[in-house]
Structure formats: structure tokens, C-alpha cells
Amino acid sequence: MTERCVAVIPARYGSSRFPGKPLALIAGKPMIQWCYESTRACKDFAEVIVATDDERISAAVSAFGGRAVMTSPTHQTGTDRIAEAVAKIDADLIVNVQGDEPLMSARVLSQLIALMRQSSAEMGTAAVPFTATDRDPADVNAVKVVVDRRGHALYFSRSLIPYPRQGGTAVTPLLHWGLYAYRRDFLYDFVTWERGSLEGCEMLEQLRALENGARILVLQTTERSVGVDVPGDIAEVEKLLRERSR
């Protein structure tokens, strides 16, 4: 029996670096609409839902014909928000698509879902070689991941991993995408676990899964995605849109 897949896009209005980010206009459309439409383009999803705590975002989603679910404003993480949003929704596999990834690839989403269906891993994510990006591996905001021979994550870090020691074998570091797939039972276990020391140190939520012995399957892709962290990133997204239209 094929697992029923649902995508959830967590979106909150408050942001220290970019307040109101989900409603910021990109080529005339709010960013949350770009995120929703690019996710909806993946035909593996039975539903696509925006999980928010803000009526303005909910209204914007309804205006373009999407579905928004109101959630508690007290959630500490997007994963907590997602768990509440799908509590009464039939879903075996839940995919967390970040609300600041307006150009998320439907192909990558399908590949991640297919990989999870072939695996027994509790969680899945994606990564891309830094050589396929314009990001600096030394940037602490660019999260790195290393994997084992079976494609499971060994560790995520803001530091450069693996470290290229002089005389060592060259390894291209992998840039982690903020894209996650959870099996339903695992998601509800995950949100009950306390933050571990590694998560508290690196401030990376996925380390909570590794600290509790879960396996995270990593899809390696070469596709490009542009996240929006600050207002200045919108120009880069619009540039990429123009390139694609040509």
C-alpha cells in the first residue's frame, strides 16, 4: 500500500531579520504563494497545507486558493507547528517544506518521497555539493552534513565538515537543504524529546534526531535552490526566475 504523503509549509509572521517574510512580494506574488505553488507542482502530495499562527498569512493563502491551518503562537519550532497541523489529517509521510524556499524543486520533492518509500529510515532530508552552489562552505549559516556509505547522516554542523587537513583526501562538502520528511509516528516521538546538548550547541534541530539514535536518509542532488533569509535575498530569487524564464 502506497504511503499517503502530505506537505506542510510552516509560516510565521514574526522574524527578527525579516518581519512579515511570508508576505514579502517576489515578482508580484507573496513568497508563501511561490512556496505553495512550487510544492503543489509535486504530484506525490495528496495535500499541501500552510501551517501558520497569523491571520494575515492565512488570509493571503486563502486568497490564492490554498489551504491554511491555524496553529498555536507558542510553538518553539516549525516541527512543533507541523505536528499540530497534521494531528487530524490522514498522512503516513509528512514533508516539511520551508516557507522561505520559494523555488523548491518538485523533482527533488518527488525523489525524496521515493527514497523514503524504499527505506525504513525514520526521517529524510536533502543536500547538494557546494560545487553546485555559490555558497561559501566556511559560512556558519550554510549548514553542512556528512553521510555514511548508505546515505544516512552522520552529523550536521555549521562548521566545515569534513575538515580538509593538509595531505588528506579531498572530499566535496555537502550543503544541507532545510527540507525534511518524517514518518508520522516518528514525528510525534520527535516533538516529545527534549533538546539535546548537540542541538543546543549548534542550534540545529535535526541533531535531536541523531542524538536519539534515529536514522536520517540524505538525498543528494545537484539542483539549485535559493532561500530567503533577509530582504536582500529577494533580488537573487527574482534573478533566478528571470534566468529560468529565458
C-alpha positions in Angstrom: 0.0 0.0 0.0 1.4 3.4 -1.0 2.0 5.8 1.8 -0.1 8.9 1.8 2.1 12.0 1.6 1.2 15.4 2.8 3.4 18.6 2.6 3.3 21.2 5.3 4.8 24.7 4.9 5.3 26.3 8.3 5.0 30.1 8.1 5.1 32.6 10.9 4.9 36.4 10.5 7.5 37.3 13.2 11.1 37.2 12.2 14.0 39.1 13.8 15.8 39.5 10.5 12.8 39.8 8.2 9.4 40.5 9.8 6.4 39.5 7.6 8.7 37.5 5.3 6.0 35.0 4.1 4.1 38.0 2.6 7.1 39.7 1.0 6.4 40.2 -2.7 8.6 38.3 -5.2 7.8 39.2 -8.8 4.4 40.5 -7.8 3.3 37.4 -5.7 3.8 36.9 -1.9 6.6 34.5 -1.1 4.2 32.0 0.6 2.4 31.6 -2.7 5.6 30.8 -4.6 6.4 28.2 -1.9 2.9 26.7 -2.1 2.8 26.5 -5.9 6.2 25.0 -6.2 5.3 22.4 -3.6 1.9 21.7 -5.2 3.7 21.0 -8.5 4.9 17.7 -6.9 2.2 15.3 -7.8 3.1 12.9 -5.0 1.3 15.0 -2.4 -2.3 14.3 -1.5 -2.4 17.7 0.2 -0.3 20.8 0.6 -1.0 22.8 3.8 0.4 26.1 5.2 0.7 26.0 9.0 0.7 29.4 10.5 -0.2 31.4 13.6 -1.0 34.6 11.8 -4.4 35.6 10.3 -2.7 37.8 7.7 -0.8 34.8 6.3 -3.9 32.6 6.5 -5.9 35.2 4.5 -3.2 35.5 1.9 -3.2 31.7 1.4 -6.9 31.6 1.1 -6.8 34.5 -1.4 -4.7 32.4 -3.9 -6.8 29.3 -3.3 -4.5 27.4 -0.9 -5.3 25.8 2.4 -4.0 27.2 5.7 -4.3 25.7 9.2 -4.1 28.0 12.2 -1.7 26.7 14.9 -0.6 27.9 18.3 1.6 31.0 18.5 3.7 29.4 21.3 5.5 26.8 19.2 9.2 27.0 19.5 10.0 25.3 16.2 8.4 24.7 12.8 8.4 20.9 13.6 6.1 21.5 16.6 3.8 23.6 14.3 3.7 20.9 11.7 2.8 18.2 14.3 -0.2 20.3 15.4 -1.2 21.0 11.8 -1.4 17.3 10.8 -2.8 15.9 14.0 -6.3 15.4 12.4 -5.0 14.8 8.8 -4.6 11.4 7.3 -0.9 11.2 6.4 1.8 8.4 6.6 4.6 10.6 5.4 4.8 14.3 6.2 7.2 16.6 4.3 8.3 19.9 5.9 8.9 22.4 3.1 10.4 25.6 4.4 8.3 28.8 3.9 11.4 30.7 2.8 12.2 28.4 -0.2 10.1 29.9 -2.9 11.7 27.9 -5.7 11.7 24.5 -4.2 12.1 21.8 -6.8 9.1 19.5 -7.4 11.6 16.9 -8.8 13.7 16.9 -5.6 10.5 16.5 -3.5 9.4 13.5 -5.6 12.9 12.0 -5.4 12.9 12.4 -1.6 9.5 10.8 -1.3 10.6 7.9 -3.5 13.7 7.4 -1.4 11.7 7.3 1.8 9.3 4.8 0.4 12.2 2.5 -0.4 13.7 2.9 3.0 12.9 2.2 6.6 14.6 5.4 7.8 12.6 7.5 10.3 13.5 10.8 8.6 14.8 12.1 5.3 16.4 15.3 4.0 18.4 16.6 1.1 21.8 18.1 0.4 23.8 19.5 -2.6 27.6 19.6 -3.2 28.9 23.1 -2.5 30.5 23.0 -6.0 26.9 23.2 -7.4 26.2 26.4 -5.4 27.6 29.9 -4.9 27.7 29.4 -1.1 30.9 29.6 0.9 31.5 26.3 2.9 33.0 28.4 5.7 29.7 30.4 6.2 28.2 29.4 9.5 24.7 30.0 8.1 25.4 27.3 5.5 24.8 24.0 7.3 27.0 21.1 6.3 26.2 17.4 6.5 28.4 14.2 6.2 26.9 10.9 5.4 27.8 7.2 5.7 28.1 4.7 2.8 24.3 4.0 2.9 23.5 7.7 2.6 22.5 8.2 6.2 23.5 11.4 8.0 26.4 11.1 10.4 26.4 14.7 11.6 25.2 18.2 10.7 27.3 21.3 11.6 27.7 25.0 11.0 31.4 24.3 10.9 33.2 22.9 7.9 32.8 19.1 7.9 34.8 17.1 6.9 37.8 19.3 7.7 40.3 19.3 4.8 43.5 18.5 6.7 46.7 19.1 4.7 47.7 15.8 3.0 44.2 14.3 3.4 41.9 13.1 0.7 39.8 15.8 -0.8 36.0 15.5 -0.2 33.4 17.9 -1.5 31.4 19.2 1.4 27.6 18.9 1.2 25.3 21.9 1.8 22.2 20.8 3.7 18.8 21.9 2.5 16.1 22.7 5.1 13.8 20.0 3.7 12.6 17.2 5.9 10.4 14.1 5.5 9.0 12.4 8.6 7.2 9.2 9.2 4.1 10.0 11.2 4.9 8.0 14.3 8.4 9.4 14.4 7.3 13.0 14.1 5.2 12.6 17.2 8.0 11.0 19.1 10.4 13.7 17.9 8.4 16.6 19.3 8.3 15.0 22.8 12.0 14.7 23.1 14.0 17.3 25.0 16.6 19.4 23.2 19.9 17.6 23.5 23.4 19.1 24.1 24.4 19.0 20.4 21.2 20.7 19.3 21.7 23.3 22.0 25.3 23.9 20.9 24.8 24.1 17.1 21.2 25.3 17.2 20.3 22.7 14.6 17.0 20.9 15.3 17.9 17.8 13.2 20.6 16.9 15.7 17.9 16.0 18.2 17.0 13.0 15.9 20.7 11.9 15.7 21.1 12.2 19.4 18.2 9.9 19.9 19.5 7.3 17.6 17.2 8.0 14.6 18.4 7.5 11.0 18.2 10.4 8.6 18.4 9.5 5.0 20.1 12.2 2.8 19.1 12.6 -0.8 22.0 14.1 -2.7 21.0 16.4 -5.6 22.7 19.0 -7.8 19.7 21.2 -8.2 19.8 24.8 -7.1 17.6 26.4 -4.5 17.6 30.0 -3.2 16.4 30.5 0.3 15.3 33.9 1.6 16.8 34.9 4.9 16.9 38.7 4.6 15.2 41.2 2.3 18.2 41.4 0.0 17.8 37.8 -0.9 14.6 38.5 -2.9 16.7 40.1 -5.7 18.6 36.8 -6.1 15.3 34.9 -6.3 13.9 37.2 -8.9 17.2 37.0 -10.9 16.9 33.2 -10.9 13.3 33.5 -12.0 14.3 35.6 -15.0 17.0 33.1 -15.9 14.5 30.3 -15.9 12.0 32.2 -18.0 14.7 32.7 -20.7 
